[in-house]
Amino acid sequence: MSSPPGAPTPAAPPVEKTSIVIVGTGFAGLCMAIKLKQAGIHDFVMLERGDDVGGTWRDNHYPGAACDVPSNVYSFSFEPNPNWTRSFPTQPELFEYQRHCARKYGLLPHVRLNAEMTGSRYDEATSTWTVSTRDGRQFVGQVLVSGIGGLSNPAYPDIPGLDGFQGQAFHSATWDHTVDLRGKRVAVIGSGASAIQFVPQIAPKVAHLDYYQRTPPWVLPKPDRPMKSWERTMFRTLPITQKLYRWLTYWTLELRVLGFTRFPAAMKMVENWGKRHIAKHVKDPELRRKLTPTYRAGCKRILMANDYYQAVARPNVEVITDRVQAVRPHAIVAADGRERPVDVIIFGTGFKVQEPAPVGAFIGKGGVDLGTLWQQTGGEAFRGTTVAGFPNLFMIVGPNTGLGHNSMIFMIESQVRYIMDAIQTMRRRKLASVDVKPQAQADYNARIQQMLGGTVWNTGGCKSWYLNAQGKNTTLWPTFTFRFRGELSRFDPGSYLLQGAQR
């Protein structure tokens, strides 16, 4: 509809042109930006939907939030932190570490805050990507790097009547610290990695906690401890000692992949360990039965906690294994037919891992929507990084790059190295675009799926977020992480359709 005569012409959305657009300022986006700066490339912007850098570790500030990977490997190899206070990092320390990296490497001038990407589109005529944000801004660049990751969009269950709940409700990833849980009847829905951390923090405060657990996780003791002052002093004065500590930690974790992939029967020892952990802290046989998994350890993510079983064994906690059937204005109805009154609902239901590219987020050649494409095929990318039909788009923590045994920072640094080589190849050879060949992508993914076939993740007898609705493992890397780094050691132009720059 045209504007009436004399009406002012609507202002065009502001457009910022650059060479490279990075979406996200978590570990992936920060690593990409740092390596660009170190290579002397400064014409890039970083889009952040929040009001500060940090990504997952900014947003997930629920009580007890911490990482289950040791501090010295869950940090950049080029930016060691000798001041970790614990052997496993907590959320506040991880968030501050990310902010420190952004400040130290001069990234803040490149960051555009409150710039939530609503969509991006590739222009075949100009070989550029246009990224739109919720506040109406647009950013145009030759290269688009997605660092949004898989743990960025909370997943909520579809429960009848939830909209009519008159109490307070929130997800663990959007924790509402203004809600006072003391003396309240609280329902926790979900029993994943977040829940086993925050449930022990809130159980002593609430009047009663209904803990809705569909499938129990395997939970092992967490070998966490405070870092001794002499250790921190040693790391500061003799950095080589921290590098050695990191190297030893990496290889200790790396060997665990053998149990997941080549010797799944070895996971029986893990199960026995987990059962002893339950028996030590849970004396009631019926509760012990509810908390003991019936699937092979490793099929779902193995969790670590030292206070979880003590918390769920408290007299004011009820573990409910029946499905949530409906929500009433002040109660929850489970499949057993009981209506349990509740004041606050907390969702510990994880993230939309199987929707790494929301519909409308990335529109490639011929108007193809990556989100729609992946709904049909399951997430597929070449080396977890590039997708056929989406030139100049690079994904960090893309399909089949996730881990069940080691640090994702290692994978991120491996992908960034590959992307940097691609960008420098494009500049050196004056290429307008690089687009992975469909056959190269198909061959790569066929090999990955074949390797995943006999792993505990695919055969362990559980339903996990590793697998999509069709049972395809679109999430995990199937072998040693050093093999992933080897595969991405250099950008290989022969696997790509190359388009020269227009004259």
C-alpha positions as CSV (number, residue, x, y, z in Angstrom):
1,M,0.0,0.0,0.0
2,S,1.4,3.4,-1.0
3,S,1.8,6.2,1.5
4,P,-0.7,9.1,1.3
5,P,0.4,12.2,-0.6
6,G,2.7,14.4,1.4
7,A,3.4,11.7,4.0
8,P,7.1,11.5,5.0
9,T,9.0,8.6,3.3
10,P,9.8,5.9,5.9
11,A,13.5,6.0,6.8
12,A,15.5,3.1,5.4
13,P,17.0,0.8,8.1
14,P,20.5,1.8,9.0
15,V,23.1,-0.3,7.1
16,E,26.6,-0.9,8.3
17,K,29.0,-2.4,5.7
18,T,32.0,-4.4,6.7
19,S,34.0,-7.4,5.4
20,I,33.0,-10.0,8.1
21,V,29.9,-10.3,10.3
22,I,30.2,-12.5,13.4
23,V,27.0,-13.5,15.2
24,G,27.5,-14.1,18.9
25,T,30.1,-13.1,21.5
26,G,30.4,-16.4,23.4
27,F,33.6,-18.5,23.2
28,A,33.1,-19.1,19.5
29,G,32.6,-15.5,18.5
30,L,35.4,-14.2,20.8
31,C,37.9,-16.7,19.4
32,M,37.0,-15.8,15.8
33,A,37.4,-12.1,16.5
34,I,40.7,-12.5,18.4
35,K,42.2,-14.5,15.6
36,L,41.1,-11.9,13.0
37,K,42.7,-9.1,15.0
38,Q,45.9,-11.1,15.4
39,A,46.0,-11.6,11.7
40,G,45.7,-7.8,11.1
41,I,42.1,-8.0,9.9
42,H,40.0,-5.3,11.7
43,D,37.1,-4.8,9.3
44,F,34.5,-6.9,11.1
45,V,31.6,-6.5,13.5
46,M,30.2,-8.8,16.2
47,L,26.5,-8.9,16.8
48,E,25.3,-9.7,20.3
49,R,21.7,-10.0,21.3
50,G,22.4,-9.3,24.9
51,D,23.7,-6.2,26.7
52,D,27.2,-7.6,27.3
53,V,29.5,-10.2,25.7
54,G,29.5,-13.7,27.0
55,G,26.8,-15.9,25.3
56,T,25.9,-19.0,27.2
57,W,27.9,-18.2,30.2
58,R,26.4,-14.7,30.5
59,D,22.8,-16.0,30.2
60,N,23.0,-19.1,32.4
61,H,23.3,-17.5,35.8
62,Y,21.1,-19.9,37.7
63,P,22.1,-20.9,41.3
64,G,25.0,-23.3,41.2
65,A,25.8,-22.8,37.5
66,A,29.2,-24.2,36.7
67,C,31.1,-26.1,33.9
68,D,31.7,-29.9,34.0
69,V,35.0,-29.5,32.1
70,P,38.1,-28.6,34.0
71,S,39.1,-24.9,34.0
72,N,42.5,-25.3,32.4
73,V,41.1,-26.9,29.2
74,Y,37.8,-24.9,29.2
75,S,39.7,-21.7,28.3
76,F,41.6,-20.5,25.2
77,S,45.0,-22.2,24.7
78,F,46.4,-18.8,23.9
79,E,45.0,-17.0,26.9
80,P,45.6,-19.2,30.0
81,N,44.1,-18.0,33.3
82,P,46.4,-18.8,36.3
83,N,43.8,-17.4,38.7
84,W,41.0,-20.0,38.5
85,T,39.7,-20.5,42.0
86,R,38.5,-24.0,41.4
87,S,39.5,-27.0,39.2
88,F,36.1,-26.7,37.5
89,P,35.1,-23.2,36.6
90,T,31.9,-21.5,37.9
91,Q,29.6,-19.3,35.8
92,P,30.7,-16.0,37.3
93,E,34.4,-16.8,36.6
94,L,33.7,-18.0,33.1
95,F,31.7,-14.8,32.4
96,E,34.5,-12.6,33.7
97,Y,37.1,-14.6,31.7
98,Q,35.1,-13.9,28.5
99,R,34.8,-10.2,29.4
100,H,38.6,-10.1,30.1
101,C,39.3,-11.6,26.7
102,A,37.1,-9.0,25.0
103,R,38.8,-6.1,26.8
104,K,42.4,-7.4,26.4
105,Y,42.2,-8.1,22.7
106,G,40.4,-4.9,21.9
107,L,37.1,-6.4,20.7
108,L,34.6,-4.1,22.3
109,P,34.7,-1.4,19.5
110,H,33.6,-4.2,17.1
111,V,30.7,-5.4,19.3
112,R,27.1,-4.2,18.5
113,L,25.0,-4.9,21.6
114,N,21.3,-5.6,21.7
115,A,21.6,-6.7,18.1
116,E,19.6,-9.9,18.0
117,M,19.8,-11.4,14.5
118,T,16.3,-12.0,13.1
119,G,17.5,-13.3,9.7
120,S,20.3,-13.2,7.1
121,R,20.2,-13.5,3.3
122,Y,22.9,-14.2,0.7
123,D,22.9,-11.9,-2.4
124,E,24.3,-13.9,-5.3
125,A,24.8,-10.7,-7.4
126,T,27.2,-9.1,-4.9
127,S,28.4,-12.3,-3.0
128,T,27.5,-10.7,0.3
129,W,25.4,-11.5,3.3
130,T,22.8,-9.0,4.8
131,V,22.1,-9.6,8.4
132,S,19.0,-8.0,9.9
133,T,18.5,-7.4,13.6
134,R,15.4,-7.1,15.8
135,D,15.9,-3.3,16.3
136,G,15.9,-2.6,12.5
137,R,19.6,-2.4,11.8
138,Q,21.2,-4.2,8.9
139,F,24.8,-5.4,8.5
140,V,26.3,-6.3,5.1
141,G,29.5,-8.3,4.8
142,Q,31.2,-10.7,2.4
143,V,31.7,-13.4,5.1
144,L,29.2,-14.4,7.7
145,V,30.4,-16.4,10.7
146,S,27.8,-18.0,13.0
147,G,28.9,-18.4,16.6
148,I,25.4,-18.8,18.0
149,G,26.0,-22.4,19.2
150,G,23.6,-25.1,20.2
151,L,23.0,-24.0,23.8
152,S,21.5,-20.6,23.1
153,N,17.8,-21.0,22.7
154,P,15.9,-22.5,25.7
155,A,13.4,-25.4,25.0
156,Y,10.1,-25.3,26.6
157,P,7.7,-28.3,26.8
158,D,4.3,-28.1,25.2
159,I,2.0,-28.6,28.2
160,P,-1.8,-28.0,28.0
161,G,-2.8,-25.1,30.3
162,L,0.6,-23.7,30.8
163,D,-0.5,-20.3,29.5
164,G,-3.1,-20.2,32.2
165,F,-0.7,-20.7,35.1
166,Q,-1.1,-17.9,37.6
167,G,2.1,-18.5,39.5
168,Q,5.6,-17.6,38.4
169,A,7.4,-19.7,35.8
170,F,10.8,-19.4,34.1
171,H,13.5,-21.4,32.4
172,S,16.8,-22.1,34.1
173,A,18.5,-20.2,31.2
174,T,16.5,-17.1,32.0
175,W,16.5,-17.4,35.8
176,D,14.4,-14.8,37.6
177,H,16.4,-13.8,40.7
178,T,13.6,-11.5,41.8
179,V,11.4,-14.6,42.6
180,D,11.9,-15.5,46.3
181,L,11.6,-19.3,46.5
182,R,11.7,-19.4,50.3
183,G,8.7,-21.1,51.7
184,K,7.2,-21.8,48.3
185,R,5.9,-24.9,46.6
186,V,8.2,-25.3,43.6
187,A,7.9,-27.6,40.6
188,V,11.1,-28.4,38.6
189,I,10.4,-30.0,35.2
190,G,13.4,-31.6,33.6
191,S,16.4,-33.5,35.1
192,G,19.3,-32.5,32.8
193,A,22.7,-30.8,33.4
194,S,21.2,-27.6,34.7
195,A,18.7,-29.2,37.0
196,I,21.3,-31.2,38.9
197,Q,23.1,-28.0,39.6
198,F,20.3,-25.8,40.7
199,V,18.1,-28.3,42.5
200,P,20.6,-28.7,45.4
201,Q,20.8,-25.0,45.7
202,I,17.0,-24.4,46.0
203,A,15.9,-27.6,47.8
204,P,16.9,-26.4,51.3
205,K,15.0,-23.1,50.8
206,V,11.6,-24.2,49.5
207,A,8.7,-25.5,51.5
208,H,8.3,-28.4,49.0
209,L,9.8,-29.3,45.7
210,D,8.1,-31.6,43.1
211,Y,10.9,-32.8,40.8
212,Y,9.4,-34.1,37.5
213,Q,12.0,-36.5,36.1
214,R,11.1,-38.5,32.9
215,T,14.5,-40.2,32.6
216,P,17.1,-40.3,35.3
217,P,20.7,-39.3,34.3
218,W,23.8,-41.1,35.2
219,V,25.5,-38.8,37.8
220,L,29.0,-39.3,39.0
221,P,31.0,-37.6,41.7
222,K,32.6,-34.4,40.5
223,P,36.3,-34.2,41.2
224,D,36.1,-30.5,41.9
225,R,38.3,-28.7,44.5
226,P,39.6,-25.3,45.3
227,M,42.8,-24.4,43.5
228,K,45.6,-24.0,46.1
229,S,47.3,-20.7,46.4
230,W,50.7,-22.2,45.7
231,E,49.3,-23.7,42.4
232,R,48.0,-20.3,41.3
233,T,51.4,-18.7,42.2
234,M,53.2,-21.4,40.3
235,F,51.0,-20.9,37.2
236,R,51.6,-17.2,37.3
237,T,55.4,-17.3,37.7
238,L,56.1,-20.5,35.7
239,P,53.5,-20.5,32.8
240,I,55.0,-23.7,31.4
241,T,53.6,-25.6,34.4
242,Q,50.1,-24.6,33.5
243,K,50.7,-25.6,29.9
244,L,51.8,-29.0,31.1
245,Y,48.8,-29.3,33.4
246,R,46.5,-28.4,30.5
247,W,48.3,-31.0,28.3
248,L,47.9,-33.8,30.9
249,T,44.2,-32.9,31.5
250,Y,43.5,-32.8,27.8
251,W,44.9,-36.3,27.2
252,T,43.2,-37.7,30.3
253,L,39.9,-36.5,29.0
254,E,40.7,-37.6,25.4
255,L,41.1,-41.2,26.3
256,R,37.5,-41.4,27.6
257,V,36.3,-41.4,24.0
258,L,37.3,-45.0,23.7
259,G,34.6,-46.1,26.1
260,F,31.9,-44.1,24.1
261,T,33.0,-45.3,20.7
262,R,35.1,-48.4,20.5
263,F,34.5,-50.2,23.7
264,P,31.0,-49.4,24.8
265,A,31.0,-52.4,27.2
266,A,33.6,-50.5,29.3
267,M,30.8,-48.2,30.3
268,K,29.6,-50.9,32.6
269,M,32.3,-49.8,35.0
270,V,30.9,-46.3,34.8
271,E,27.4,-47.6,35.6
272,N,28.7,-49.5,38.7
273,W,30.4,-46.3,39.8
274,G,27.1,-44.4,39.4
275,K,25.1,-47.0,41.3
276,R,27.6,-46.8,44.2
277,H,27.2,-43.0,44.2
278,I,23.4,-43.4,44.4
279,A,23.6,-46.1,47.1
280,K,25.9,-43.9,49.2
281,H,23.4,-41.0,49.4
282,V,19.9,-42.5,48.8
283,K,18.8,-45.1,51.4
284,D,15.1,-45.4,50.3
285,P,14.9,-48.3,47.9
286,E,12.0,-46.9,45.9
287,L,13.7,-43.6,45.4
288,R,16.9,-45.4,44.5
289,R,14.9,-47.3,41.8
290,K,13.6,-44.0,40.4
291,L,17.0,-42.5,40.2
292,T,18.8,-45.4,38.6
293,P,19.0,-45.3,34.8
294,T,18.2,-48.4,32.8
295,Y,20.2,-47.4,29.7
296,R,23.9,-47.7,29.0
297,A,26.0,-45.0,30.6
298,G,27.0,-42.4,28.0
299,C,23.9,-42.8,25.9
300,K,22.8,-39.5,27.4
301,R,25.2,-36.9,28.7
302,I,27.0,-38.2,31.9
303,L,26.6,-35.6,34.6
304,M,28.8,-34.8,37.6
305,A,27.7,-33.5,41.0
306,N,28.5,-34.1,44.7
307,D,25.3,-32.8,46.2
308,Y,22.6,-33.9,43.8
309,Y,21.5,-37.2,45.4
310,Q,21.5,-35.7,48.9
311,A,19.2,-32.9,47.6
312,V,16.6,-35.2,46.0
313,A,16.6,-37.5,49.0
314,R,15.5,-34.6,51.3
315,P,12.1,-35.1,53.0
316,N,10.7,-32.0,51.3
317,V,11.5,-33.3,47.8
318,E,9.3,-35.7,45.8
319,V,10.7,-37.3,42.7
320,I,7.8,-37.8,40.2
321,T,8.5,-40.0,37.2
322,D,5.0,-39.6,35.6
323,R,4.6,-37.3,32.6
324,V,3.3,-33.8,33.2
325,Q,-0.2,-34.0,31.8
326,A,-1.6,-30.5,32.3
327,V,-1.1,-27.2,34.2
328,R,-3.9,-25.6,36.2
329,P,-3.8,-22.0,37.4
330,H,-2.2,-23.1,40.7
331,A,-1.3,-26.7,40.2
332,I,0.3,-29.4,38.0
333,V,-1.5,-32.6,37.0
334,A,0.7,-35.6,36.3
335,A,-0.2,-38.7,34.4
336,D,-0.9,-40.5,37.7
337,G,-4.0,-38.2,38.0
338,R,-2.8,-36.3,41.1
339,E,-3.1,-32.6,41.1
340,R,-0.2,-31.1,43.1
341,P,-0.4,-27.4,44.1
342,V,2.5,-25.2,43.0
343,D,3.6,-21.6,43.3
344,V,6.6,-21.5,41.0
345,I,7.5,-23.7,38.0
346,I,11.1,-23.9,36.9
347,F,12.0,-25.5,33.6
348,G,15.2,-27.4,33.4
349,T,14.3,-28.7,29.9
350,G,17.5,-27.8,28.1
351,F,17.9,-26.2,24.7
352,K,16.8,-26.5,21.1
353,V,19.9,-28.4,20.1
354,Q,18.2,-29.9,17.2
355,E,17.3,-26.5,15.8
356,P,20.8,-25.0,15.4
357,A,19.5,-22.9,12.5
358,P,16.0,-21.5,13.2
359,V,13.8,-21.1,10.2
360,G,14.5,-17.8,8.6
361,A,17.9,-17.4,10.1
362,F,20.0,-18.2,7.0
363,I,18.7,-17.8,3.5
364,G,21.2,-19.0,0.9
365,K,21.4,-19.4,-2.9
366,G,18.0,-19.7,-4.6
367,G,16.2,-18.6,-1.5
368,V,16.8,-21.9,0.3
369,D,16.2,-21.6,4.0
370,L,18.8,-23.5,6.1
371,G,16.4,-24.1,8.9
372,T,13.8,-25.7,6.6
373,L,16.5,-27.7,4.8
374,W,17.8,-29.2,8.1
375,Q,14.3,-30.0,9.2
376,Q,14.1,-32.3,6.2
377,T,17.7,-33.7,6.2
378,G,18.9,-33.3,9.7
379,G,21.8,-31.0,10.4
380,E,24.6,-31.5,7.9
381,A,27.7,-29.5,7.2
382,F,31.1,-30.1,5.7
383,R,33.5,-30.5,8.6
384,G,30.9,-29.1,10.8
385,T,31.6,-25.6,9.3
386,T,30.3,-25.0,5.8
387,V,27.0,-25.9,4.1
388,A,26.5,-26.4,0.3
389,G,24.4,-23.7,-1.2
390,F,25.4,-21.1,1.5
391,P,28.5,-19.5,0.2
392,N,30.8,-17.6,2.6
393,L,28.8,-18.8,5.6
394,F,30.9,-20.4,8.3
395,M,29.5,-22.1,11.4
396,I,31.4,-22.6,14.6
397,V,30.0,-25.5,16.7
398,G,28.0,-26.7,13.7
399,P,26.5,-30.2,13.2
400,N,28.5,-33.1,14.6
401,T,31.1,-31.0,16.4
402,G,29.7,-31.6,19.9
403,L,31.6,-33.7,22.5
404,G,30.8,-36.1,25.2
405,H,34.3,-36.4,26.5
406,N,36.5,-33.3,26.2
407,S,36.5,-29.5,25.9
408,M,34.5,-27.7,23.2
409,I,37.1,-24.9,23.3
410,F,39.5,-27.3,21.5
411,M,36.9,-27.8,18.8
412,I,36.2,-24.1,18.5
413,E,39.9,-23.2,18.1
414,S,40.1,-25.9,15.4
415,Q,37.2,-24.5,13.4
416,V,38.5,-20.9,13.8
417,R,41.9,-22.0,12.4
418,Y,40.1,-23.5,9.4
419,I,37.9,-20.4,8.8
420,M,40.9,-18.1,9.1
421,D,42.7,-20.1,6.4
422,A,39.5,-19.8,4.3
423,I,39.3,-16.1,4.7
424,Q,43.0,-15.6,4.0
425,T,42.7,-17.8,0.9
426,M,39.8,-15.7,-0.4
427,R,41.8,-12.5,0.1
428,R,45.0,-13.9,-1.4
429,R,43.2,-15.3,-4.5
430,K,40.7,-12.4,-4.7
431,L,37.7,-14.8,-4.5
432,A,34.2,-13.4,-4.2
433,S,32.8,-16.6,-2.8
434,V,33.5,-20.2,-1.6
435,D,30.7,-22.7,-1.6
436,V,31.4,-26.3,-0.5
437,K,30.6,-28.9,-3.2
438,P,27.5,-30.9,-2.4
439,Q,29.3,-34.2,-3.1
440,A,32.1,-33.3,-0.7
441,Q,29.5,-32.5,2.0
442,A,27.6,-35.7,1.3
443,D,30.7,-37.9,1.4
444,Y,31.9,-36.3,4.6
445,N,28.6,-36.8,6.4
446,A,28.2,-40.4,5.2
447,R,31.5,-41.2,6.8
448,I,30.6,-39.4,10.0
449,Q,27.3,-41.3,10.3
450,Q,29.0,-44.6,9.6
451,M,31.5,-43.9,12.4
452,L,28.7,-43.0,14.8
453,G,26.8,-46.2,14.1
454,G,28.2,-48.4,16.8
455,T,28.8,-45.8,19.4
456,V,27.0,-45.8,22.8
457,W,25.3,-42.5,21.8
458,N,23.5,-44.3,19.0
459,T,23.0,-47.8,20.6
460,G,22.8,-47.2,24.3
461,G,19.0,-47.6,24.5
462,C,17.9,-44.1,25.4
463,K,16.3,-41.0,23.9
464,S,18.7,-38.1,24.0
465,W,19.2,-34.6,22.5
466,Y,22.1,-36.0,20.6
467,L,19.6,-37.6,18.2
468,N,16.9,-35.9,16.1
469,A,13.4,-37.2,15.8
470,Q,14.4,-39.6,13.1
471,G,17.2,-41.1,15.2
472,K,20.1,-39.4,13.4
473,N,23.0,-38.2,15.5
474,T,23.4,-34.6,14.2
475,T,25.3,-33.5,17.3
476,L,28.4,-35.4,18.3
477,W,31.9,-35.8,16.8
478,P,32.5,-39.6,16.7
479,T,36.1,-40.0,17.6
480,F,39.2,-38.3,19.0
481,T,39.3,-34.5,18.9
482,F,42.8,-34.4,17.6
483,R,41.5,-36.1,14.5
484,F,39.0,-33.3,14.1
485,R,41.8,-30.8,14.3
486,G,43.7,-32.7,11.7
487,E,40.8,-32.7,9.3
488,L,40.5,-28.9,9.7
489,S,44.3,-28.2,9.7
490,R,44.0,-26.3,6.4
491,F,41.3,-24.9,4.1
492,D,41.0,-27.2,1.0
493,P,39.9,-25.2,-2.0
494,G,39.4,-28.4,-4.0
495,S,36.3,-29.2,-2.0
496,Y,34.7,-25.9,-2.9
497,L,33.2,-24.1,-5.8
498,L,35.2,-20.9,-6.2
499,Q,34.0,-17.7,-7.7
500,G,36.5,-15.0,-8.6
501,A,35.9,-11.4,-7.7
502,Q,33.9,-9.4,-10.2
503,R,35.9,-6.9,-12.2
